[in-house]
Amino acid sequence: MFELPVRRKGQVIAMKDDEPSEFLNPLETFGVDVRELRRTRRITLQALGKVTGYSPSYVCKVEKGVVHPSERFAVGCDKAFGTGVMLTRQRERALEGDHPSWFLPYLTYERRAVRIFNYSTLYVPGLLQTPEYARASYRLSSPGMTAESVESKVAARMSRREVFNRAEPPPPKLWVVLHEACLHVRAGGPEVMAGQLDRLLEDGERSEVTLQLLPFEAAPAVATPFTLLAFDSRPTLLYAEGPVTGRPQDAPKITTAAGEVYDQLRAEALGRRATLDRIWRMREEYRRE
């Protein structure tokens, strides 16, 4: 009789070759499919690793569901197996499965945007989060979530950063106005916050990222966080979330008004260098705790 493995908190259970498919999550299914395609085509772990640019150990861990596959790995597998974009799309669907259904349209638009304008009021936006910060955020918002679910959602959120590493189309230009409260709302302890501010300092130096801090002493033009997505060949989209839902809007009257609000926020915010200086000072405070 088949027995389900006992998953202890924070433990990752590797799949066995005969693991029934009905007990696999979408990313584990991806690993099984890669393994079966590799074996059918008589490709060794070493050969697939060489083609995809990863070690045989990494390939093995993906196949066993121990690590989440990168986009580069999925693309490399499609080339090695001659499967077009099947595995690349399968990976995307698997990661999207760890987001609420109402958020999926936004993810599609985010990947296609050429310019992203974000205003955040309490939390660092997902595109700039560290895994530790994201993990702490999920635990705060959903304390009953299992460790396995948290890790899947963290991996899905981290995958959004891949847009910065792609060659074609070019990475989007990201402009973030971050209310200073985001530096003080603790998702995790001082070490997690210090690491998150390190990430902000690193990203703030990237050519495609502009980061501005809206200080406490400035009156914000609006208290609600929102994101504007601009494209080359379609209207600009406004995205704002409510407590349990959110949806993109492209009515010109709405997006134009949101753009004017965003201009006000940028005008009231600190400049790029002053922003990084204040983040650096806050990071040092966390390190001293």
C-alpha positions as CSV (number, residue, x, y, z in Angstrom):
1,M,0.0,0.0,0.0
2,F,1.3,3.5,-0.9
3,E,1.8,5.7,2.1
4,L,2.0,9.5,1.9
5,P,5.3,10.9,3.2
6,V,5.1,12.8,6.5
7,R,6.1,16.4,5.8
8,R,7.5,18.1,8.9
9,K,7.4,21.9,9.1
10,G,9.9,23.4,6.8
11,Q,11.0,20.1,5.3
12,V,11.1,19.4,1.6
13,I,10.3,15.8,0.6
14,A,11.9,14.6,-2.6
15,M,9.7,12.6,-4.9
16,K,10.2,9.0,-5.6
17,D,10.1,7.6,-9.2
18,D,6.8,5.8,-8.5
19,E,5.1,8.7,-6.7
20,P,1.4,8.8,-7.8
21,S,0.7,11.9,-9.9
22,E,-2.4,12.8,-8.0
23,F,-0.2,13.6,-5.0
24,L,2.1,16.0,-6.9
25,N,1.8,19.8,-7.0
26,P,2.3,21.5,-10.4
27,L,6.0,22.1,-9.9
28,E,6.6,18.5,-8.9
29,T,4.7,17.5,-12.0
30,F,7.1,19.7,-14.0
31,G,10.0,17.7,-12.5
32,V,8.4,14.4,-13.4
33,D,7.8,15.5,-17.0
34,V,11.4,16.6,-17.4
35,R,12.7,13.3,-16.0
36,E,10.4,11.3,-18.4
37,L,11.4,13.4,-21.4
38,R,15.1,13.1,-20.6
39,R,14.9,9.3,-20.1
40,T,12.8,8.8,-23.2
41,R,15.3,10.7,-25.3
42,R,18.2,8.9,-23.5
43,I,19.8,12.1,-22.3
44,T,22.0,11.9,-19.2
45,L,21.8,14.3,-16.2
46,Q,25.2,15.6,-17.2
47,A,24.2,16.2,-20.8
48,L,21.0,18.1,-19.9
49,G,22.9,20.1,-17.3
50,K,25.4,21.1,-20.0
51,V,22.7,22.2,-22.5
52,T,20.8,24.2,-19.9
53,G,23.8,25.7,-18.2
54,Y,23.3,24.0,-14.8
55,S,25.0,21.2,-12.8
56,P,23.7,17.6,-12.9
57,S,22.9,18.0,-9.2
58,Y,20.6,21.0,-10.1
59,V,18.8,18.9,-12.8
60,C,18.3,16.0,-10.4
61,K,16.9,18.3,-7.7
62,V,14.4,19.8,-10.2
63,E,13.3,16.4,-11.3
64,K,12.7,15.3,-7.7
65,G,10.8,18.5,-6.9
66,V,13.4,19.7,-4.4
67,V,14.1,23.1,-6.1
68,H,12.0,25.3,-8.3
69,P,13.2,25.4,-11.9
70,S,14.4,28.7,-13.3
71,E,13.0,30.2,-16.5
72,R,16.4,29.6,-18.2
73,F,16.3,26.0,-17.2
74,A,12.8,25.5,-18.7
75,V,13.8,27.2,-21.9
76,G,16.9,25.1,-22.1
77,C,14.9,21.9,-21.6
78,D,12.5,22.9,-24.4
79,K,15.5,23.3,-26.7
80,A,17.0,20.0,-25.7
81,F,13.8,18.0,-26.0
82,G,12.4,19.8,-29.0
83,T,9.2,20.7,-27.2
84,G,8.8,24.2,-28.4
85,V,7.7,26.3,-25.4
86,M,5.7,23.5,-23.7
87,L,7.9,23.3,-20.5
88,T,8.4,27.0,-20.4
89,R,4.6,27.5,-20.3
90,Q,4.1,24.6,-17.9
91,R,6.5,26.3,-15.5
92,E,4.7,29.6,-15.8
93,R,1.3,28.0,-15.1
94,A,2.8,26.1,-12.1
95,L,4.1,29.3,-10.6
96,E,0.9,31.2,-11.3
97,G,-0.9,28.5,-9.4
98,D,0.7,29.9,-6.2
99,H,-1.0,33.3,-6.8
100,P,-4.7,34.1,-6.2
101,S,-6.7,33.8,-9.4
102,W,-7.6,37.5,-9.4
103,F,-3.9,38.4,-9.5
104,L,-3.1,36.3,-12.6
105,P,-4.1,38.9,-15.2
106,Y,-1.8,41.4,-13.5
107,L,1.1,39.0,-13.7
108,T,0.6,38.6,-17.5
109,Y,0.6,42.3,-18.0
110,E,3.6,42.8,-15.7
111,R,5.7,40.5,-17.9
112,R,4.7,42.5,-21.0
113,A,5.1,46.0,-19.6
114,V,7.9,48.2,-20.8
115,R,7.5,50.7,-17.9
116,I,6.2,50.0,-14.4
117,F,5.3,52.8,-12.0
118,N,4.7,51.6,-8.4
119,Y,3.6,53.4,-5.3
120,S,3.8,51.3,-2.1
121,T,2.6,52.5,1.3
122,L,3.3,49.7,3.9
123,Y,5.3,46.9,2.3
124,V,8.2,46.7,-0.2
125,P,6.7,45.8,-3.6
126,G,7.0,42.2,-4.6
127,L,9.5,42.8,-7.5
128,L,12.0,44.1,-5.0
129,Q,11.5,41.7,-2.1
130,T,14.0,39.2,-0.7
131,P,12.9,35.6,-0.1
132,E,13.2,36.2,3.7
133,Y,11.1,39.3,3.6
134,A,8.5,37.6,1.4
135,R,8.4,34.6,3.6
136,A,7.8,36.8,6.7
137,S,5.1,38.7,4.9
138,Y,3.2,35.6,4.1
139,R,3.5,34.3,7.6
140,L,2.1,37.6,8.9
141,S,-0.8,37.8,6.5
142,S,-1.7,34.1,6.7
143,P,-0.5,32.6,10.0
144,G,-2.3,29.3,9.3
145,M,-0.5,28.6,6.0
146,T,1.6,25.5,5.9
147,A,5.4,25.8,5.5
148,E,5.2,24.0,2.1
149,S,2.6,26.5,0.8
150,V,4.6,29.5,2.1
151,E,7.7,28.2,0.2
152,S,5.8,27.7,-3.0
153,K,4.4,31.2,-2.8
154,V,7.8,32.7,-2.0
155,A,9.3,30.9,-5.1
156,A,6.5,32.2,-7.2
157,R,7.0,35.8,-6.0
158,M,10.8,35.5,-6.6
159,S,10.2,34.3,-10.1
160,R,8.8,37.7,-11.0
161,R,12.3,39.2,-10.7
162,E,13.3,37.2,-13.8
163,V,12.0,40.1,-16.0
164,F,15.2,42.0,-15.0
165,N,17.4,39.3,-16.3
166,R,15.8,38.7,-19.7
167,A,17.5,39.7,-23.0
168,E,14.4,39.8,-25.2
169,P,12.3,41.8,-24.8
170,P,14.5,44.2,-22.8
171,P,13.8,44.4,-19.0
172,P,11.1,46.9,-18.1
173,K,12.0,50.3,-16.6
174,L,10.8,50.2,-13.0
175,W,10.0,53.4,-11.0
176,V,9.1,53.0,-7.3
177,V,7.9,55.6,-4.9
178,L,8.2,54.0,-1.5
179,H,6.5,55.5,1.5
180,E,8.9,55.7,4.4
181,A,6.5,53.5,6.4
182,C,7.7,50.6,4.3
183,L,11.1,50.8,6.1
184,H,9.5,50.6,9.5
185,V,6.8,48.0,9.1
186,R,8.6,44.9,10.2
187,A,8.2,41.8,8.1
188,G,10.5,39.6,10.1
189,G,13.1,40.7,12.7
190,P,16.0,43.2,12.3
191,E,18.1,40.7,10.3
192,V,15.3,40.2,7.7
193,M,14.7,43.9,7.5
194,A,18.4,44.7,7.1
195,G,18.6,42.2,4.3
196,Q,15.6,43.7,2.6
197,L,17.1,47.2,2.8
198,D,20.3,45.8,1.4
199,R,18.3,44.5,-1.6
200,L,16.7,48.0,-2.0
201,L,20.2,49.6,-2.0
202,E,21.4,47.1,-4.6
203,D,18.3,47.5,-6.8
204,G,18.4,51.3,-6.4
205,E,21.7,51.3,-8.2
206,R,20.4,49.4,-11.2
207,S,20.1,51.4,-14.4
208,E,16.5,50.1,-15.0
209,V,15.3,50.9,-11.5
210,T,14.5,54.4,-10.1
211,L,13.7,54.4,-6.4
212,Q,12.3,57.4,-4.5
213,L,11.4,57.5,-0.8
214,L,8.3,59.5,0.3
215,P,9.3,60.8,3.8
216,F,7.0,61.0,6.7
217,E,7.2,64.8,6.6
218,A,5.7,64.9,3.1
219,A,1.9,64.7,2.8
220,P,1.1,62.0,0.2
221,A,-1.1,62.8,-2.7
222,V,-3.0,59.5,-2.0
223,A,-2.9,56.9,0.7
224,T,-3.8,53.9,-1.5
225,P,-1.0,51.9,-3.1
226,F,-1.2,51.4,-6.9
227,T,0.7,50.4,-10.0
228,L,0.7,51.8,-13.5
229,L,1.8,49.5,-16.3
230,A,2.8,51.1,-19.7
231,F,3.2,49.2,-22.9
232,D,4.4,49.9,-26.5
233,S,1.3,48.8,-28.2
234,R,-1.7,48.9,-25.8
235,P,-3.2,51.4,-23.4
236,T,-1.7,52.0,-20.0
237,L,-3.2,49.9,-17.1
238,L,-3.9,50.9,-13.6
239,Y,-3.8,48.2,-11.0
240,A,-4.9,48.7,-7.4
241,E,-5.8,46.0,-4.8
242,G,-8.6,45.8,-2.3
243,P,-8.6,43.6,0.8
244,V,-9.4,40.4,-1.1
245,T,-9.3,41.3,-4.8
246,G,-7.9,43.6,-7.5
247,R,-8.2,44.1,-11.2
248,P,-6.4,46.1,-14.0
249,Q,-8.3,49.1,-15.5
250,D,-7.4,50.8,-18.8
251,A,-10.1,53.5,-19.1
252,P,-8.1,56.6,-20.2
253,K,-9.9,58.9,-17.8
254,I,-8.8,56.7,-14.9
255,T,-5.2,56.0,-16.0
256,T,-4.6,59.7,-16.8
257,A,-5.8,60.7,-13.3
258,A,-3.6,58.1,-11.7
259,G,-0.6,59.3,-13.8
260,E,-1.2,62.8,-12.5
261,V,-1.3,61.5,-8.9
262,Y,1.9,59.6,-9.5
263,D,3.6,62.8,-10.8
264,Q,2.6,64.5,-7.6
265,L,4.1,61.7,-5.5
266,R,7.4,61.8,-7.4
267,A,7.6,65.6,-6.9
268,E,7.1,65.2,-3.1
269,A,9.5,62.3,-2.8
270,L,13.2,62.5,-2.1
271,G,15.7,62.3,-5.0
272,R,17.4,59.1,-5.9
273,R,20.6,59.7,-3.9
274,A,18.9,61.1,-0.9
275,T,16.6,58.1,-0.9
276,L,19.5,55.6,-0.9
277,D,21.2,57.6,1.9
278,R,18.1,57.3,4.1
279,I,17.7,53.6,3.4
280,W,21.3,53.1,4.2
281,R,20.9,54.8,7.6
282,M,17.8,52.7,8.4
283,R,19.7,49.6,7.4
284,E,22.4,50.5,9.8
285,E,19.9,50.9,12.6
286,Y,18.5,47.4,12.0
287,R,22.0,46.0,12.0
288,R,22.7,47.5,15.4
289,E,19.7,45.8,17.0
